[in-house]
Amino acid sequence: MTRRWLAEASHGTLYPYHLDFSLGGPMRGYSISKEDYLKRLRRIEGQVRGLQRLINEDTYCIDVLNQVAAVNRALQSVAVGLLDEHVRHCVSDAAKGEDRDHADAMVTEATRAIERLIKA
């Protein structure tokens, strides 16, 4: 398996791609648990549909707000999991590499992602 880094043109953000042609091409750090993430996101999608139903049925405000909080916690859990895998795979691989500037850029990118999660 070889590794290649691609820069997104609009943001200059570096994205790692694991090139494993036996699997059909690029692989993200979360690829191993992709099905788990998809299951969790489908569950969250169902919770959001439930919120729509609660509003449509004129459910008591606090009950709706409790469900909104549950959806937020579920999304944060997904985000923390993705961030964890990003640090363990993408950032760790960059830190082990020879390009110090690239490693520093990956740490900065992860730090900014953490800042966004904290502010959310």
SEMIKOL-918657 format. One line per 3 residues: their letters; for each residue x, y, z of N, C-alpha, C, CB. Coordinates in steps of 0.2 Angstrom, whole numbers. Glycine has a CB too. Layout:
a> X:Y:Z:X:Y:Z:X:Y:Z:X:Y:Z  ...
//
This chain:
mtr> 4:-6:0:0:0:0:5:6:0:-5:0:6  3:11:-4:7:17:-4:2:23:-2:9:19:-12  6:28:0:2:34:3:3:40:-2:4:35:10
rwl> -2:44:-3:-1:50:-7:-5:56:-3:-4:49:-14  -3:62:-3:-6:67:0:-9:72:-6:-2:71:4  -15:74:-5:-18:78:-10:-20:85:-7:-24:75:-14
aea> -20:90:-10:-22:97:-7:-28:99:-10:-16:102:-8  -33:101:-6:-39:103:-8:-38:110:-11:-45:103:-3  -40:112:-17:-38:118:-20:-41:124:-16:-40:118:-27
shg> -47:124:-14:-50:130:-11:-48:131:-4:-58:129:-11  -45:127:0:-43:128:6:-36:127:8:-48:124:11  -33:123:3:-26:122:4:-25:116:10:-22:128:6
tly> -30:113:12:-30:108:17:-27:101:14:-37:107:20  -23:98:18:-20:92:16:-25:86:18:-13:91:18  -26:82:13:-30:76:14:-26:69:13:-37:76:10
pyh> -25:65:17:-22:59:16:-26:54:12:-19:56:22  -23:51:7:-26:45:4:-22:39:4:-28:47:-4  -25:34:7:-21:27:7:-23:24:0:-23:23:13
ldf> -18:23:-4:-19:20:-11:-18:12:-10:-15:23:-16  -24:9:-10:-23:2:-10:-28:-1:-15:-26:-1:-3  -25:-2:-21:-28:-4:-27:-32:-11:-26:-24:-4:-33
slg> -30:-15:-21:-34:-21:-20:-41:-19:-17:-31:-26:-15  -42:-13:-14:-48:-11:-11:-52:-6:-16:-47:-8:-5  -49:-5:-22:-52:0:-26:-50:7:-26:-59:0:-25
gpm> -44:9:-22:-42:16:-23:-41:19:-16:-46:20:-27  -43:26:-16:-41:30:-10:-45:27:-4:-43:37:-11  -42:28:2:-45:25:8:-44:31:14:-42:18:11
rgy> -49:33:17:-48:38:23:-46:34:29:-55:42:24  -44:38:34:-42:35:41:-48:32:44:-40:41:45  -54:34:43:-60:30:46:-63:25:42:-66:36:47
sis> -60:23:36:-62:18:32:-64:11:35:-58:17:26  -59:9:40:-60:3:44:-67:3:47:-54:2:48  -69:8:50:-75:8:54:-81:12:50:-74:11:61
ked> -80:12:44:-85:16:40:-92:14:41:-83:15:32  -93:7:41:-100:4:42:-103:6:48:-100:-3:41  -99:7:54:-101:9:60:-103:16:60:-96:8:66
ylk> -99:20:57:-101:27:56:-108:28:52:-96:31:53  -109:24:47:-115:25:43:-121:23:47:-114:21:37  -120:17:51:-126:15:55:-128:21:60:-124:9:59
rlr> -122:24:63:-124:29:68:-127:35:65:-117:31:72  -125:37:59:-128:42:56:-135:41:53:-123:44:49  -136:35:51:-143:33:50:-148:33:56:-144:26:47
rie> -145:31:62:-149:32:68:-150:39:69:-145:29:74  -145:44:69:-146:51:70:-151:54:65:-139:54:69  -151:51:59:-156:54:54:-163:52:56:-154:50:47
gqv> -164:46:59:-170:44:62:-172:49:67:-170:37:64  -167:50:72:-169:55:77:-171:62:75:-163:56:82  -168:64:69:-170:71:66:-177:70:63:-165:73:61
rgl> -179:65:60:-186:64:58:-190:64:63:-186:57:53  -188:61:69:-193:61:75:-194:68:78:-189:56:80  -189:72:77:-189:79:79:-195:82:75:-183:83:79
qrl> -194:81:68:-199:84:64:-206:82:66:-198:82:57  -207:75:67:-213:73:69:-216:76:76:-213:65:70  -211:77:81:-213:80:87:-216:87:86:-207:80:92
ine> -212:91:82:-215:98:80:-221:98:77:-209:101:76  -222:93:72:-228:92:68:-234:91:73:-228:87:63  -233:87:78:-238:85:83:-239:90:89:-236:78:85
dty> -236:95:88:-236:101:93:-234:98:100:-243:103:94  -229:94:101:-226:91:107:-223:97:111:-220:86:105  -224:96:118:-222:100:123:-214:102:121:-222:97:130
cid> -213:109:122:-206:112:120:-201:108:123:-206:119:122  -201:107:130:-195:104:133:-194:97:131:-197:104:141  -199:94:129:-198:87:126:-194:87:120:-205:83:125
vln> -196:92:116:-193:93:109:-185:95:110:-196:98:105  -184:100:115:-178:102:116:-173:96:119:-178:108:122  -176:92:123:-172:86:126:-170:81:120:-177:82:130
qva> -175:81:115:-173:77:109:-167:80:105:-179:75:105  -168:87:104:-163:91:101:-156:90:104:-165:98:100  -156:90:111:-150:89:114:-147:82:113:-151:90:122
avn> -151:77:113:-149:70:111:-146:69:104:-155:65:112  -149:73:99:-146:73:93:-139:76:93:-151:76:88  -139:82:96:-132:85:96:-127:81:100:-133:92:100
ral> -129:77:105:-124:73:108:-122:67:104:-127:70:115  -126:64:100:-125:59:95:-120:61:90:-131:56:92  -122:67:87:-117:70:82:-110:72:85:-120:77:79
qsv> -110:74:91:-103:76:94:-99:69:95:-104:79:100  -103:64:96:-100:57:97:-97:55:91:-105:52:100  -100:56:85:-98:54:79:-91:59:77:-103:55:73
avg> -92:65:78:-86:70:77:-80:68:81:-89:77:78  -81:66:87:-75:64:91:-72:58:89:-78:64:99  -76:53:87:-74:47:84:-70:48:78:-79:42:83
lld> -72:52:73:-69:54:67:-62:58:69:-73:58:63  -62:62:73:-56:66:75:-51:61:78:-58:72:80  -53:57:82:-49:52:85:-45:48:80:-53:47:90
ehv> -49:45:75:-46:41:70:-42:46:65:-52:38:66  -43:52:64:-39:56:60:-32:57:64:-43:63:60  -32:58:70:-26:59:74:-22:53:74:-28:62:81
rhc> -25:47:75:-22:41:76:-19:39:69:-27:36:79  -22:40:64:-20:38:57:-16:44:53:-26:35:53  -20:49:51:-18:54:47:-12:58:50:-23:58:45
vsd> -13:61:56:-9:65:59:-3:61:62:-12:68:65  -4:55:64:2:50:67:6:49:61:-1:44:70  3:47:55:7:45:49:11:51:47:3:43:43
aak> 9:57:47:12:63:45:18:64:50:8:69:45  17:63:56:22:64:61:28:59:61:19:64:68  26:53:58:32:48:57:36:49:51:28:41:57
ged> 33:54:46:36:55:40:42:60:41:31:58:35  45:61:35:51:65:35:49:73:34:56:63:30  43:74:32:42:81:30:39:85:36:36:81:24
rdh> 43:88:40:41:92:46:36:97:45:47:95:49  36:100:39:31:106:38:24:102:37:33:110:31  24:97:33:18:93:32:15:91:39:19:87:27
ada> 19:88:43:17:86:50:14:91:54:23:82:54  18:97:54:15:103:57:8:105:55:20:109:57  8:105:48:1:107:45:-4:102:47:2:107:37
mvt> -3:96:48:-8:91:50:-10:92:57:-5:84:49  -5:94:61:-7:95:68:-11:102:69:0:96:73  -9:107:65:-13:113:65:-20:112:63:-10:118:61
eat> -21:108:57:-27:106:55:-32:103:60:-27:102:48  -29:98:64:-32:94:69:-34:99:75:-28:88:71  -30:103:76:-31:108:82:-37:113:80:-25:112:83
rai> -37:115:74:-43:119:72:-49:115:72:-41:122:64  -49:109:70:-55:105:70:-57:104:77:-54:98:67  -53:103:82:-55:103:89:-58:109:91:-48:101:94
erl> -55:115:89:-58:122:91:-65:122:88:-54:127:88  -66:120:82:-73:120:79:-78:116:83:-73:118:72  -76:110:86:-80:105:90:-81:109:96:-76:99:91
ika> -77:112:99:-78:115:106:-83:121:105:-71:117:109  -82:124:100:-87:130:99:-94:128:97:-84:135:94  -95:122:94:-101:120:92:-106:118:98:-100:113:88
//
